[in-house]
Amino acid sequence: MKALLLENIHQVAVESLEAKGYEVELLSRSLSEDELVEALAGVSLLGIRSNTNVTAKVLANAPELLAIGCFCIGTNQVDLPAATERGVAVFNAPYSNTRSVVELVIGEIIALARRLPEKIEKMHAGVWDKSAKGSHEVRGRTLGIVGYGNIGTQLSTVAEALGMRVVFFDTADRPAHGNARRMSTLDELLAISDVVSLHIDGRPGNAGLFGHEQFSKMKPRAMFVNAARGMVVDTESLREHILSGHIAGAALDVFPVEPKAQGDPFESPLRGLDNVILTPHVGGSTQEAQEEIGWFVSGKLASFAQHGSTALSVNLPAVNVPVLGSGHRLGFLHRNVPGVLARLNEMLAEQGDNVLGQQLATRGELGYVVTDAAAPVSDGSLEQLVASENGLWVRTWQA
Ligand SMILES: NC(=O)c1ccc[n+]([C@@H]2O[C@H](COP(=O)([O-])OP(=O)(O)OC[C@H]3O[C@@H](n4cnc5c(N)ncnc54)[C@H](O)[C@@H]3O)[C@@H](O)[C@H]2O)c1
């Protein structure tokens, strides 16, 4: 089978797919719609990053395509309804850069506590200003983490290792890691934190979550970090609180409006303020994260193509099947209507196929059932499934 990887996806993905027997073509750039249609002839697995758009037209002209791996976090560049309608599985790597974000945030907290932005700027301007005024250790200070998911919990562990006290607030019921303390309200967290760091997701209700009211409730001279989502913070309010001195420093990696292309101008009311670190959405951008993403997504593509596992697919029903050790496997993607599973099993029984194990999952309008059998599923069963009105595709594997 052939795999096409675009946009300079990490070499680890090439090696991982080649080791599994794929013929891999790696291109350094993205392809236009027409180029992609041409390049996908005979290709089963496509790997992209954020600059390649997989449109409905591309999908309609790629009959052999089984799966798309987005070697990044987002999947907006893929027409997901069109991919789902054609039974093409889409995978991404939502958590491969967690550690990278945590390390940036830790670095920023220390830099803000030592007022490094000002000190660095002065040194570059040729000014020697040796002073301890306003500089603090982070040891013993309280870090308030808002959003205690993948990133929030790892940050909690690393911050505690630095001797920080950690408190957190999450709308979901999350267990505390280490000695961290759960706060029952956001206000409670804001009132006691020396540093507030946001790690919430981008659900619609979070837009504008942090504005004048929340900054006012923070401790005087506290610091603020946002490496989560730009739309969560009212940057004008933050500017006012920094200028008034209420907020002693801030680090922002994400912004309500971000430049689209490399080199585009960046506008923000936070530009030029003292003790403010601005970074161009690079929290997750490290070589290590790229390698991790390459390993993770190529693994998901291969286990889908070779064993029928749809675990962590963003669009197909999730069936997490183990590697097929022995025997035969049948995967059937179908419309989620009553009676499909009963009909499938009836069909297998009629043909004398002995079922060893079976897993079904549904998601929206689709259902996916994986059946393990001792003997190959008979041609008769396969023909009936392929011809059935509710079927999208039927695949078989054997070990
Ligand atoms: N800066 C970067 O480069 C970068 C890289 C990766 C992720 N991110 C962003 O970081 C954020 C966190 O990522 P993650 O992987 O930890 O996500 P996650 O889904 O694992 O965790 C998010 C947590 O926030 C909680 N939450 C949501 N809304 C909340 C609210 N209003 N109040 C309190 N808790 C709330 C959720 O219950 C969940 O526990 C996301 O917004 C993600 O997009 C940024």
Ligand as a Chemical Component Dictionary entry (heavy atoms), coordinates in Angstrom:
data_LIG
# 
_chem_comp.id                   LIG 
_chem_comp.type                 NON-POLYMER 
_chem_comp.pdbx_formal_charge   0 
_chem_comp.three_letter_code    LIG 
# 
loop_
_chem_comp_atom.comp_id 
_chem_comp_atom.atom_id 
_chem_comp_atom.alt_atom_id 
_chem_comp_atom.type_symbol 
_chem_comp_atom.charge 
_chem_comp_atom.model_Cartn_x 
_chem_comp_atom.model_Cartn_y 
_chem_comp_atom.model_Cartn_z 
_chem_comp_atom.pdbx_ordinal 
LIG N1  N1  N 0  -0.199  27.300 22.886 1  
LIG C1  C1  C 0  -0.162  26.199 22.179 2  
LIG O1  O1  O 0  0.630   26.048 21.257 3  
LIG C2  C2  C 0  -1.084  25.082 22.547 4  
LIG C3  C3  C 0  -0.723  23.754 22.293 5  
LIG C4  C4  C 0  -1.572  22.731 22.694 6  
LIG C5  C5  C 0  -2.793  23.032 23.288 7  
LIG N2  N2  N 1  -3.146  24.332 23.481 8  
LIG C6  C6  C 0  -4.429  24.681 24.120 9  
LIG O2  O2  O 0  -4.315  24.426 25.519 10 
LIG C7  C7  C 0  -5.632  24.192 26.055 11 
LIG C8  C8  C 0  -5.594  23.002 26.986 12 
LIG O3  O3  O 0  -5.232  21.836 26.265 13 
LIG P1  P1  P 0  -5.411  20.369 26.923 14 
LIG O4  O4  O 0  -4.851  19.395 25.972 15 
LIG O5  O5  O -1 -4.950  20.385 28.314 16 
LIG O6  O6  O 0  -7.022  20.279 26.914 17 
LIG P2  P2  P 0  -7.937  19.311 27.746 18 
LIG O7  O7  O 0  -9.192  19.165 26.972 19 
LIG O8  O8  O 0  -7.183  18.080 28.146 20 
LIG O9  O9  O 0  -8.243  20.137 29.097 21 
LIG C9  C9  C 0  -9.063  21.264 29.142 22 
LIG C10 C10 C 0  -9.661  21.302 30.543 23 
LIG O10 O10 O 0  -10.312 22.560 30.716 24 
LIG C11 C11 C 0  -11.521 22.330 31.451 25 
LIG N3  N3  N 0  -12.403 23.479 31.230 26 
LIG C12 C12 C 0  -13.050 23.832 30.090 27 
LIG N4  N4  N 0  -13.690 24.984 30.267 28 
LIG C13 C13 C 0  -13.447 25.378 31.540 29 
LIG C14 C14 C 0  -13.817 26.518 32.304 30 
LIG N5  N5  N 0  -14.579 27.487 31.777 31 
LIG N6  N6  N 0  -13.388 26.596 33.586 32 
LIG C15 C15 C 0  -12.605 25.614 34.116 33 
LIG N7  N7  N 0  -12.224 24.526 33.439 34 
LIG C16 C16 C 0  -12.634 24.420 32.165 35 
LIG C17 C17 C 0  -12.024 21.017 30.914 36 
LIG O11 O11 O 0  -12.953 20.399 31.782 37 
LIG C18 C18 C 0  -10.723 20.229 30.784 38 
LIG O12 O12 O 0  -10.405 19.529 31.969 39 
LIG C19 C19 C 0  -6.552  24.027 24.858 40 
LIG O13 O13 O 0  -7.286  25.210 24.681 41 
LIG C20 C20 C 0  -5.610  23.826 23.691 42 
LIG O14 O14 O 0  -6.134  24.265 22.480 43 
LIG C21 C21 C 0  -2.309  25.357 23.145 44 
# 
loop_
_chem_comp_bond.comp_id 
_chem_comp_bond.atom_id_1 
_chem_comp_bond.atom_id_2 
_chem_comp_bond.value_order 
_chem_comp_bond.pdbx_ordinal 
LIG N1  C1  SING 1  
LIG C1  O1  DOUB 2  
LIG C1  C2  SING 3  
LIG C2  C3  SING 4  
LIG C2  C21 DOUB 5  
LIG C3  C4  DOUB 6  
LIG C4  C5  SING 7  
LIG C5  N2  DOUB 8  
LIG N2  C6  SING 9  
LIG N2  C21 SING 10 
LIG C6  O2  SING 11 
LIG C6  C20 SING 12 
LIG O2  C7  SING 13 
LIG C7  C8  SING 14 
LIG C7  C19 SING 15 
LIG C8  O3  SING 16 
LIG O3  P1  SING 17 
LIG P1  O4  DOUB 18 
LIG P1  O5  SING 19 
LIG P1  O6  SING 20 
LIG O6  P2  SING 21 
LIG P2  O7  DOUB 22 
LIG P2  O8  SING 23 
LIG P2  O9  SING 24 
LIG O9  C9  SING 25 
LIG C9  C10 SING 26 
LIG C10 O10 SING 27 
LIG C10 C18 SING 28 
LIG O10 C11 SING 29 
LIG C11 N3  SING 30 
LIG C11 C17 SING 31 
LIG N3  C12 SING 32 
LIG N3  C16 SING 33 
LIG C12 N4  DOUB 34 
LIG N4  C13 SING 35 
LIG C13 C14 SING 36 
LIG C13 C16 DOUB 37 
LIG C14 N5  SING 38 
LIG C14 N6  DOUB 39 
LIG N6  C15 SING 40 
LIG C15 N7  DOUB 41 
LIG N7  C16 SING 42 
LIG C17 O11 SING 43 
LIG C17 C18 SING 44 
LIG C18 O12 SING 45 
LIG C19 O13 SING 46 
LIG C19 C20 SING 47 
LIG C20 O14 SING 48 
# 
